[in-house]
Amino acid sequence: MNADLPFIPDTVTVHLGAPDTNAPNVTVPFTEYITNVASSEIYPTWPEEAIRANIYAQISFALNRIYTEFYRSRGYDFDITNSTAFDQSFVNGRDYFENIERIVNEIFNSYIVRQGNVEPLFAQYCDGERVRCDGLSQWGSVSLANDGYTPYEILQYYYGDDINIVNNAPIMNITDRAPVRPLRLGSGGDEVRRLQIRLNRISDNYPSIPKIALPDGVFSFDTEDAVKRFQEIFGLTPDGVVGNATWYKVLFIYNAVKRLNELNSEGITLSEVTDQFPGATRLGDTGDNVRNIQYLLAYLAQFYDRIPPVALDGIYGEETENAVKAFQSLFELEVTGEVDLATWDVLYRTYQGFISTIPFKYIDGRIYPYPGVPLRLGSESEVVRLLQEYLNYIAQYYPQIPSVSPTGYFGSRTQEAVIAFQRLQGLTPNGTVGANTWNEISSLYSDLYLGSRLGEGQYPGYNVSAQSGE
């Protein structure tokens, strides 16, 4: 189950006052909260169609506050207030109307969405007599119900024809949505991808934040640059690391530029929150992700005798599993043989610790280890310049690889050269230089460089064999 899709929380924490007042919080079951709000705001004698329409709106309003973390992204320790100037009426300890409680128990896990969006609609509403608003009129809904409108038709009347009602939403405990560990260079997964998507959208309103060319869930140099600029703009420490403060500030600004807490929300599409990355990498897995893990293990095995050597074959077999177990044991992690988030975090940081002191500057004939993060379209650094020098040298021997200008910027020409190399070597032609592609490029560069500089007594031009002198 994707926890970044809307769900019905077991409980909701209500602040008994306006947001900035020194008032207590109470935590109650979500169904009890909605029953309380409905019993406080509407009359049990209304037509049932009107009652249901109002409860749908109340559920959606509350879930919008919870899903977008409207208050928590502002540093508060509650989900919603009971101040009608900001939220919904909640009278702590009040009695409930029996028919309202019955309806809430039937539809509490249903909410309104705008078609094509996933977030619960910010279903603004008001009584329609003393206060008028752009959303649902509570007394107006009574008139429509008396005219024979269904609950859905009442909602369409006020919110538009392009709405749906989501039924049977999953019920889950609310957990902290901020990452368990800070996100930084080398981090990967769905949390990174959502961060990248949010930063790219924010950069439409704040164009000095550089675009992340590929929001693919890999925290590379371009993501770090975007994070640092965001932090500078909003008064945070510009260290490029996304901890709680930066995560929630990104969420706060993202909600604001998309107007997620307004009736005319820009909306969140399913593609923005769909999980794309598997959990742990384990025995039987194959592919580039496995090769990247093997590369890091093989490098560290040169410094830690307890880590056995491992082949970079992209197959998570027993050899790789044993190396992972040895690494986990060495660093006092749970010995599972699987590379989960905790293991990857320690593995990457240990590797990064070794290479962080290496100056990545091109020196004729010298090869360097993988820099620790993928290089791709939009990357800019001395490491990219080093990659370009390697590719240019290889291109002298393989004309199908285009030469590039060693500018340090990974543009379309560099991407074309990388793809050409990957095709030449039978690698996945994705234009991204991960550990496996880097290893192949640097190894071929080394072979070609050493092969062109023959020692004394060596002669080019033919192969020496047992029959050479005959």
VENQUIGI-V861335 format. One record per residue. RES is the residue in three letters. SS is DSSP state (2 for helix, 1 for strand, 0 for the rest). NEAR is the number of other C-alpha atoms within 10 Angstrom. D_CENTER is the distance of its C-alpha to the mean C-alpha in Angstrom with 1 decimal. Layout:
BEGIN
[[RES | SS | NEAR | D_CENTER] [RES | SS | NEAR | D_CENTER]]
END
This chain:
BEGIN
[[MET | 0 | 8 | 15.3] [ASN | 0 | 9 | 11.8] [ALA | 0 | 15 | 11.8] [ASP | 0 | 17 | 9.5] [LEU | 0 | 17 | 12.5] [PRO | 0 | 21 | 15.5] [PHE | 0 | 24 | 18.0] [ILE | 1 | 23 | 21.3] [PRO | 1 | 19 | 21.3] [ASP | 0 | 13 | 24.3] [THR | 1 | 18 | 25.2] [VAL | 1 | 24 | 24.7] [THR | 1 | 18 | 25.8] [VAL | 1 | 21 | 28.1] [HIS | 1 | 24 | 29.5] [LEU | 0 | 21 | 33.2] [GLY | 0 | 19 | 33.7] [ALA | 0 | 16 | 32.2] [PRO | 0 | 17 | 28.9] [ASP | 0 | 8 | 30.7] [THR | 0 | 9 | 33.7] [ASN | 0 | 10 | 34.6] [ALA | 0 | 12 | 34.5] [PRO | 0 | 9 | 33.6] [ASN | 1 | 17 | 30.6] [VAL | 1 | 12 | 31.1] [THR | 1 | 13 | 28.8] [VAL | 1 | 15 | 30.0] [PRO | 1 | 13 | 29.0] [PHE | 2 | 21 | 27.1] [THR | 2 | 22 | 30.0] [GLU | 2 | 17 | 32.4] [TYR | 2 | 23 | 30.6] [ILE | 2 | 26 | 30.7] [THR | 2 | 26 | 34.4] [ASN | 2 | 24 | 35.2] [VAL | 2 | 22 | 33.8] [ALA | 2 | 26 | 35.5] [SER | 2 | 23 | 38.7] [SER | 2 | 17 | 38.6] [GLU | 2 | 17 | 38.0] [ILE | 0 | 17 | 39.8] [TYR | 0 | 14 | 43.2] [PRO | 0 | 16 | 43.8] [THR | 0 | 10 | 46.7] [TRP | 0 | 16 | 44.5] [PRO | 0 | 16 | 44.3] [GLU | 2 | 18 | 41.7] [GLU | 2 | 20 | 39.9] [ALA | 2 | 27 | 39.4] [ILE | 2 | 25 | 38.3] [ARG | 2 | 24 | 35.7] [ALA | 2 | 22 | 34.4] [ASN | 2 | 25 | 34.1] [ILE | 2 | 26 | 32.4] [TYR | 2 | 24 | 29.7] [ALA | 2 | 25 | 29.2] [GLN | 2 | 26 | 29.1] [ILE | 2 | 29 | 26.6] [SER | 2 | 26 | 24.2] [PHE | 2 | 24 | 24.8] [ALA | 2 | 24 | 24.0] [LEU | 2 | 27 | 20.9] [ASN | 2 | 24 | 19.6] [ARG | 2 | 21 | 20.3] [ILE | 2 | 23 | 18.5] [TYR | 2 | 21 | 15.4] [THR | 0 | 20 | 14.8] [GLU | 0 | 21 | 15.9] [PHE | 0 | 22 | 18.6] [TYR | 0 | 17 | 20.7] [ARG | 2 | 18 | 18.5] [SER | 2 | 22 | 16.4] [ARG | 2 | 13 | 20.0] [GLY | 0 | 12 | 20.9] [TYR | 0 | 14 | 22.9] [ASP | 0 | 13 | 23.2] [PHE | 0 | 20 | 23.7] [ASP | 0 | 23 | 22.2] [ILE | 1 | 28 | 25.0] [THR | 1 | 24 | 28.6] [ASN | 0 | 20 | 31.9] [SER | 0 | 16 | 33.0] [THR | 0 | 12 | 33.8] [ALA | 0 | 10 | 33.5] [PHE | 0 | 12 | 29.7] [ASP | 0 | 17 | 29.0] [GLN | 0 | 22 | 31.2] [SER | 0 | 20 | 34.4] [PHE | 0 | 24 | 34.2] [VAL | 0 | 14 | 37.5] [ASN | 0 | 14 | 37.0] [GLY | 0 | 7 | 39.6] [ARG | 0 | 10 | 41.0] [ASP | 0 | 11 | 42.4] [TYR | 0 | 16 | 40.9] [PHE | 0 | 15 | 42.6] [GLU | 2 | 11 | 43.0] [ASN | 2 | 13 | 42.2] [ILE | 2 | 23 | 39.0] [GLU | 2 | 19 | 37.9] [ARG | 2 | 11 | 38.6] [ILE | 2 | 15 | 36.6] [VAL | 2 | 23 | 33.6] [ASN | 2 | 13 | 33.7] [GLU | 2 | 12 | 33.8] [ILE | 2 | 17 | 30.9] [PHE | 0 | 23 | 28.6] [ASN | 0 | 21 | 25.8] [SER | 0 | 22 | 26.0] [TYR | 1 | 29 | 24.5] [ILE | 1 | 27 | 24.7] [VAL | 1 | 22 | 22.1] [ARG | 1 | 23 | 22.7] [GLN | 0 | 13 | 23.0] [GLY | 0 | 13 | 20.0] [ASN | 0 | 18 | 17.6] [VAL | 0 | 20 | 15.9] [GLU | 0 | 25 | 16.2] [PRO | 0 | 31 | 19.7] [LEU | 0 | 30 | 22.1] [PHE | 0 | 26 | 23.3] [ALA | 0 | 28 | 26.7] [GLN | 0 | 20 | 28.9] [TYR | 1 | 21 | 32.5] [CYS | 1 | 19 | 35.8] [ASP | 0 | 16 | 39.3] [GLY | 0 | 16 | 40.5] [GLU | 0 | 11 | 43.8] [ARG | 0 | 6 | 43.7] [VAL | 0 | 9 | 40.2] [ARG | 0 | 13 | 38.9] [CYS | 0 | 12 | 35.3] [ASP | 0 | 14 | 33.4] [GLY | 0 | 19 | 32.1] [LEU | 1 | 24 | 34.1] [SER | 1 | 22 | 37.7] [GLN | 2 | 21 | 38.5] [TRP | 2 | 16 | 42.3] [GLY | 2 | 17 | 41.7] [SER | 2 | 28 | 39.9] [VAL | 2 | 20 | 43.1] [SER | 2 | 16 | 45.2] [LEU | 2 | 18 | 43.0] [ALA | 2 | 21 | 43.1] [ASN | 2 | 15 | 46.9] [ASP | 0 | 9 | 46.9] [GLY | 0 | 12 | 45.4] [TYR | 0 | 17 | 41.7] [THR | 0 | 17 | 39.2] [PRO | 2 | 21 | 36.2] [TYR | 2 | 18 | 33.9] [GLU | 2 | 18 | 36.5] [ILE | 2 | 25 | 36.6] [LEU | 2 | 27 | 32.9] [GLN | 2 | 16 | 33.1] [TYR | 2 | 15 | 36.0] [TYR | 2 | 17 | 34.0] [TYR | 2 | 22 | 30.4] [GLY | 0 | 12 | 31.3] [ASP | 0 | 13 | 31.7] [ASP | 0 | 10 | 28.0] [ILE | 1 | 17 | 26.8] [ASN | 1 | 17 | 26.2] [ILE | 1 | 17 | 26.5] [VAL | 1 | 13 | 24.0] [ASN | 0 | 12 | 26.1] [ASN | 0 | 13 | 25.5] [ALA | 0 | 15 | 22.0] [PRO | 0 | 14 | 21.0] [ILE | 1 | 14 | 22.0] [MET | 1 | 14 | 19.9] [ASN | 0 | 12 | 20.2] [ILE | 0 | 15 | 18.0] [THR | 0 | 8 | 16.0] [ASP | 0 | 9 | 14.4] [ARG | 0 | 14 | 10.9] [ALA | 0 | 18 | 10.4] [PRO | 0 | 13 | 9.4] [VAL | 0 | 11 | 12.6] [ARG | 0 | 13 | 13.0] [PRO | 0 | 13 | 12.4] [LEU | 1 | 24 | 9.9] [ARG | 0 | 20 | 12.3] [LEU | 0 | 21 | 13.9] [GLY | 0 | 18 | 13.6] [SER | 0 | 20 | 10.4] [GLY | 1 | 20 | 8.4] [GLY | 0 | 18 | 6.3] [ASP | 2 | 19 | 3.8] [GLU | 2 | 21 | 2.7] [VAL | 2 | 22 | 3.7] [ARG | 2 | 24 | 3.3] [ARG | 2 | 20 | 2.8] [LEU | 2 | 21 | 4.8] [GLN | 2 | 26 | 6.7] [ILE | 2 | 21 | 7.5] [ARG | 2 | 20 | 8.7] [LEU | 2 | 25 | 10.6] [ASN | 2 | 23 | 12.1] [ARG | 2 | 16 | 13.3] [ILE | 2 | 22 | 14.7] [SER | 2 | 19 | 16.4] [ASP | 2 | 13 | 18.5] [ASN | 2 | 12 | 20.1] [TYR | 0 | 15 | 20.1] [PRO | 0 | 11 | 21.0] [SER | 0 | 12 | 21.5] [ILE | 0 | 21 | 17.8] [PRO | 0 | 21 | 17.5] [LYS | 0 | 21 | 15.5] [ILE | 0 | 23 | 13.0] [ALA | 0 | 14 | 14.9] [LEU | 0 | 18 | 12.5] [PRO | 0 | 20 | 8.8] [ASP | 0 | 18 | 8.8] [GLY | 0 | 20 | 6.2] [VAL | 1 | 22 | 9.2] [PHE | 0 | 24 | 9.9] [SER | 0 | 25 | 13.3] [PHE | 2 | 22 | 16.0] [ASP | 2 | 25 | 15.0] [THR | 2 | 29 | 11.7] [GLU | 2 | 22 | 14.0] [ASP | 2 | 20 | 16.6] [ALA | 2 | 21 | 14.4] [VAL | 2 | 26 | 13.4] [LYS | 2 | 21 | 17.1] [ARG | 2 | 19 | 18.4] [PHE | 2 | 25 | 16.4] [GLN | 2 | 22 | 17.8] [GLU | 2 | 15 | 21.2] [ILE | 2 | 13 | 21.3] [PHE | 0 | 13 | 20.5] [GLY | 0 | 9 | 22.6] [LEU | 0 | 15 | 20.3] [THR | 0 | 13 | 21.1] [PRO | 0 | 18 | 19.9] [ASP | 0 | 14 | 19.0] [GLY | 0 | 22 | 15.6] [VAL | 0 | 17 | 14.2] [VAL | 1 | 25 | 11.6] [GLY | 0 | 15 | 13.4] [ASN | 2 | 18 | 14.1] [ALA | 2 | 16 | 16.1] [THR | 2 | 25 | 13.7] [TRP | 2 | 19 | 10.7] [TYR | 2 | 20 | 13.1] [LYS | 2 | 19 | 14.8] [VAL | 2 | 22 | 11.9] [LEU | 2 | 23 | 11.5] [PHE | 2 | 18 | 15.3] [ILE | 2 | 18 | 15.8] [TYR | 2 | 22 | 13.3] [ASN | 2 | 23 | 15.2] [ALA | 2 | 15 | 18.4] [VAL | 2 | 17 | 18.1] [LYS | 2 | 17 | 17.1] [ARG | 0 | 15 | 19.9] [LEU | 0 | 23 | 18.1] [ASN | 0 | 21 | 20.8] [GLU | 0 | 16 | 23.6] [LEU | 0 | 18 | 25.4] [ASN | 0 | 15 | 24.8] [SER | 0 | 18 | 21.0] [GLU | 0 | 15 | 19.2] [GLY | 0 | 22 | 17.0] [ILE | 0 | 17 | 13.6] [THR | 0 | 13 | 13.9] [LEU | 2 | 13 | 13.0] [SER | 2 | 10 | 11.4] [GLU | 2 | 16 | 8.7] [VAL | 2 | 19 | 7.8] [THR | 0 | 15 | 9.3] [ASP | 0 | 18 | 8.4] [GLN | 0 | 12 | 9.4] [PHE | 0 | 13 | 9.8] [PRO | 0 | 9 | 12.9] [GLY | 0 | 11 | 13.6] [ALA | 0 | 15 | 16.4] [THR | 1 | 19 | 18.2] [ARG | 0 | 20 | 21.8] [LEU | 0 | 17 | 25.4] [GLY | 0 | 11 | 25.9] [ASP | 0 | 14 | 22.6] [THR | 1 | 15 | 23.1] [GLY | 0 | 12 | 21.6] [ASP | 2 | 19 | 20.1] [ASN | 2 | 17 | 17.6] [VAL | 2 | 23 | 20.8] [ARG | 2 | 22 | 22.7] [ASN | 2 | 20 | 20.2] [ILE | 2 | 23 | 20.7] [GLN | 2 | 27 | 24.4] [TYR | 2 | 23 | 24.7] [LEU | 2 | 21 | 23.5] [LEU | 2 | 25 | 25.8] [ALA | 2 | 20 | 28.7] [TYR | 2 | 17 | 28.4] [LEU | 2 | 20 | 28.4] [ALA | 2 | 17 | 31.3] [GLN | 0 | 12 | 33.5] [PHE | 0 | 10 | 33.3] [TYR | 0 | 14 | 33.1] [ASP | 0 | 10 | 36.0] [ARG | 0 | 14 | 34.5] [ILE | 0 | 22 | 31.7] [PRO | 0 | 19 | 33.4] [PRO | 0 | 18 | 32.9] [VAL | 0 | 22 | 30.6] [ALA | 0 | 14 | 30.9] [LEU | 0 | 20 | 28.1] [ASP | 0 | 16 | 28.6] [GLY | 0 | 19 | 25.1] [ILE | 1 | 20 | 26.6] [TYR | 0 | 23 | 25.5] [GLY | 0 | 16 | 29.0] [GLU | 2 | 14 | 31.1] [GLU | 2 | 16 | 31.4] [THR | 2 | 28 | 27.7] [GLU | 2 | 21 | 27.5] [ASN | 2 | 19 | 30.4] [ALA | 2 | 21 | 28.9] [VAL | 2 | 26 | 25.7] [LYS | 2 | 22 | 28.0] [ALA | 2 | 20 | 30.1] [PHE | 2 | 24 | 27.2] [GLN | 2 | 22 | 26.0] [SER | 2 | 16 | 29.6] [LEU | 2 | 13 | 30.2] [PHE | 0 | 14 | 27.3] [GLU | 0 | 9 | 28.1] [LEU | 0 | 14 | 25.0] [GLU | 0 | 12 | 25.4] [VAL | 0 | 17 | 27.1] [THR | 0 | 15 | 25.5] [GLY | 0 | 22 | 25.5] [GLU | 0 | 21 | 21.8] [VAL | 1 | 22 | 19.0] [ASP | 0 | 14 | 16.5] [LEU | 2 | 17 | 13.9] [ALA | 2 | 14 | 17.0] [THR | 2 | 22 | 19.1] [TRP | 2 | 18 | 16.6] [ASP | 2 | 16 | 16.2] [VAL | 2 | 15 | 20.0] [LEU | 2 | 21 | 20.7] [TYR | 2 | 18 | 18.7] [ARG | 2 | 17 | 20.1] [THR | 2 | 14 | 23.5] [TYR | 2 | 18 | 23.4] [GLN | 2 | 18 | 22.2] [GLY | 2 | 11 | 25.0] [PHE | 2 | 13 | 27.5] [ILE | 2 | 16 | 26.5] [SER | 0 | 12 | 25.7] [THR | 0 | 8 | 29.5] [ILE | 0 | 11 | 30.1] [PRO | 0 | 10 | 30.8] [PHE | 0 | 19 | 29.3] [LYS | 0 | 13 | 32.2] [TYR | 0 | 17 | 34.0] [ILE | 0 | 10 | 37.2] [ASP | 0 | 10 | 39.3] [GLY | 0 | 14 | 38.9] [ARG | 0 | 12 | 36.5] [ILE | 0 | 18 | 33.3] [TYR | 0 | 19 | 30.3] [PRO | 0 | 16 | 27.6] [TYR | 0 | 24 | 24.1] [PRO | 0 | 19 | 22.4] [GLY | 0 | 19 | 19.5] [VAL | 0 | 19 | 16.7] [PRO | 0 | 20 | 16.8] [LEU | 1 | 25 | 18.8] [ARG | 0 | 25 | 18.2] [LEU | 0 | 19 | 19.1] [GLY | 0 | 19 | 18.9] [SER | 0 | 21 | 19.2] [GLU | 1 | 18 | 22.2] [SER | 0 | 15 | 23.9] [GLU | 2 | 17 | 27.0] [VAL | 2 | 20 | 25.3] [VAL | 2 | 22 | 24.9] [ARG | 2 | 21 | 28.6] [LEU | 2 | 21 | 29.5] [LEU | 2 | 23 | 27.7] [GLN | 2 | 24 | 29.7] [GLU | 2 | 22 | 32.9] [TYR | 2 | 24 | 32.4] [LEU | 2 | 25 | 31.9] [ASN | 2 | 21 | 34.9] [TYR | 2 | 18 | 37.1] [ILE | 2 | 23 | 36.1] [ALA | 2 | 18 | 36.7] [GLN | 0 | 13 | 40.4] [TYR | 0 | 10 | 40.8] [TYR | 0 | 14 | 38.6] [PRO | 0 | 10 | 39.2] [GLN | 0 | 13 | 36.6] [ILE | 0 | 22 | 34.0] [PRO | 0 | 19 | 34.2] [SER | 0 | 19 | 34.8] [VAL | 0 | 20 | 32.5] [SER | 0 | 14 | 33.1] [PRO | 0 | 18 | 31.9] [THR | 0 | 15 | 30.3] [GLY | 0 | 18 | 27.2] [TYR | 1 | 20 | 25.1] [PHE | 0 | 23 | 23.2] [GLY | 0 | 16 | 24.4] [SER | 2 | 14 | 25.3] [ARG | 2 | 15 | 28.5] [THR | 2 | 27 | 26.7] [GLN | 2 | 22 | 24.3] [GLU | 2 | 18 | 27.5] [ALA | 2 | 21 | 29.1] [VAL | 2 | 26 | 26.2] [ILE | 2 | 21 | 26.2] [ALA | 2 | 21 | 30.0] [PHE | 2 | 24 | 29.9] [GLN | 2 | 21 | 27.4] [ARG | 2 | 15 | 29.7] [LEU | 2 | 13 | 32.7] [GLN | 2 | 14 | 31.4] [GLY | 0 | 9 | 30.1] [LEU | 0 | 15 | 26.4] [THR | 0 | 13 | 23.5] [PRO | 0 | 18 | 24.1] [ASN | 0 | 14 | 20.6] [GLY | 0 | 20 | 21.5] [THR | 0 | 20 | 19.0] [VAL | 1 | 24 | 20.8] [GLY | 0 | 19 | 19.3] [ALA | 2 | 24 | 21.6] [ASN | 2 | 22 | 23.7] [THR | 2 | 25 | 24.4] [TRP | 2 | 21 | 25.1] [ASN | 2 | 19 | 27.5] [GLU | 2 | 16 | 29.3] [ILE | 2 | 21 | 29.7] [SER | 2 | 22 | 31.0] [SER | 2 | 15 | 33.2] [LEU | 2 | 17 | 34.8] [TYR | 2 | 22 | 35.3] [SER | 2 | 18 | 37.1] [ASP | 2 | 12 | 39.2] [LEU | 2 | 16 | 40.3] [TYR | 2 | 16 | 41.0] [LEU | 2 | 12 | 43.1] [GLY | 2 | 11 | 44.8] [SER | 0 | 10 | 46.0] [ARG | 0 | 9 | 47.6] [LEU | 0 | 11 | 50.3] [GLY | 0 | 9 | 52.3] [GLU | 0 | 6 | 56.1] [GLY | 0 | 5 | 57.8] [GLN | 0 | 7 | 54.9] [TYR | 0 | 10 | 55.5] [PRO | 0 | 8 | 53.2] [GLY | 0 | 5 | 54.2] [TYR | 0 | 7 | 54.7] [ASN | 0 | 7 | 53.8] [VAL | 0 | 9 | 56.1] [SER | 0 | 7 | 57.4] [ALA | 0 | 6 | 60.4] [GLN | 0 | 6 | 62.3] [SER | 0 | 8 | 61.7] [GLY | 0 | 6 | 65.2] [GLU | 0 | 4 | 67.0]]
END
